[in-house]
């Protein structure tokens, strides 16, 4: 929490020539210095969770459900773009795995980006297009509760396919309300 106070309590002079120029209009200076116009407390809230003592480096992080809900997602692959520096493109229409780019690397169709959904590995170990093929078109973005990411090959826990990084999507375990409706008429 930060508190902001006026720079000084001196009243403004009546002669504009006697006042030092601050680049503000005379009415602004008068309003700021007038008694009773003291600034209140200003609270600044960060948008990211503190990763101090949790993440090994700045290349690892968590995207919360609130942050995911604030994003517009037109296709499932866009959900992964909440990872800073990750670009997900659909270069030849739907029905084919996305093209991934992370930290200057072209990851083809997910070859070097380990992707999991609730702990299930999405990268295919063997595919005619290439090892590590990652098709996330089955994702339901509305069910995503959290996204964890690591960028860089430093983490041995990510294993295969994590040469450029890893992304883990976690779904909600319980829905806040029923999504099924029954109508008759």
N, C-alpha and C positions, 0 to 999 in steps of 0.2 A: 504494500500500500504506500502511495506517495502523497505527500501533502504539499500543495503549492501555495506560497504566500506572495503578496505583492513585493516588488523589489524594495520600495521605500514607502514611508508614510507621509512624505512631504506633499502638501497641497500644491496644486498647479498655480503658477503665477498668472496674473491677469493679462500681462503683456506677452503676446506671442513671440516677440523678438527676444525676450528674456529667457524663453524656454529652449533647452537643447533640442535639436531635431532628432526624432526617433524613427521617422518614416511613417508614423501613425497620424491619423487625422486628429485635430484638436478635440473633437467630441469623444473619440476613443480614449485619449489620454485623460480627459476630465472624468469620464465614466469609470476608468480603472482606478483613479486616485481618489475619487469621491468617497467620503465616509459611508459605511453601510454596504459597500459593494465588495466586501472581502470575498476572496475565492474560497470555495468549500473544499472538501476532501475529494480527491480524484483517485479512483480505484482502477488499476490497469490489470487486466486478466489475460494471461497467455492462452493461445489456442492449442498448444501441444502439451502433452504430459511431460513432466520432468523425467528425464532418462538418466539423471546423475546417479551413479552407483548401480545402475541396472544394465544399461547398454555398454558394450565394450568400446564403442566409438560413435562418432556422429553419423556413421553410415548405417546405423541400426535404429529402428524406431517402431512406433505403434500408431496406427490410424484408428481412432475410436469410432463407435457407432454414430455418434453425433456428427463427426466430421464426414463420415461416409454418407449420411442422410442429407447433408447439405450439398452434395454433388449431384449434378444431372448426369444420369447414365442412360445412353441410348442403346448400347450394346454391352453384353457381359464383360468383354475385355476392358472396357473403360473403367471398370471397378478397380483394376490393378493400377491404373494411372494415378491413384491416390498416393502411390509410392513416389517420393520426390525424385525426379530425373528419369522416370520410366515412361517411355512413349509406346503405346500400343496402337498399331494401325491394322486396318482391314484392307489389304491391297487388291484382293480379287473377288470381292463379294462374300456373302455369308456362306456358311457350310464348310469353311476352310479355317484352319488355325490362324490366329493373328500373327502379325510380324511384330517383334519386340526389339526395342532399342534402349540400352541402359548404359549411361556413363561413356558414351562415344562408341559403344560396341553394337554391331548389328547382330542380334541374337537369333536371326533367322526365325524359325517358328518355335522358339522357346528352348533351343538346344542348351544354352548356357544359363538359363534362369529356372532354378528349381521352384516349382509351383505346387502347393498343396492346398487342399480344401478339407478342413476338419481333420487334418493328419493324413489324408489320402493323397498319395503322390499322383499328380496329373500328368507329368512327363511320361511318355511311353518309351520304354527301354529299347524297343525295336519297332521301327516304322520304315516303310519304303521311302518316305521323303527325307528321313534322317533321324538319328538317335536323339531322343529327348523331345520329340514332337509334343507340343502342348496346346491342346484344343480346350479352351475354357468356355465354349459357347453353351455348355450345360449349366453354367452358373446362374443363380437367381439373385441378382444384386440386392433385392429388397430383404433377403434373409441374412445378409452379411452383418455381423455384429462387431467385427474387428479385423484389421489387416496388420500383420507383422511383416517387417521387411529387414533384410540384411543386404547391403551392397558391397561387393568385393569378395574375393576368394579366401579371405582370412579365416572363415569359420568352418572348422572341420565337421561340426555337428550337422551341417546342411548336406554334406556328402555329394553324390553324383549330381550333375547338371547345374551346380552352383558356381561355375567358373566366374560369372559376372555378378551373381547375387541370388537371393531367394525371396519369395513372397508366399506368405501363409494366410489364407482366408479362413476365418472362423465364423460359422453360422450361429444364429441364435439357437438356444436349446428349448426355449418355451416362448410361444407367441403371446403378446400382451392381450390379444382378443382374437376371437374366431374370425377366420377369413372366408368361411363357407356360409353361404346364405341359401335358404330354401324359399322359393316364392311359388305361389299357386294362384290361379285366378281364372 
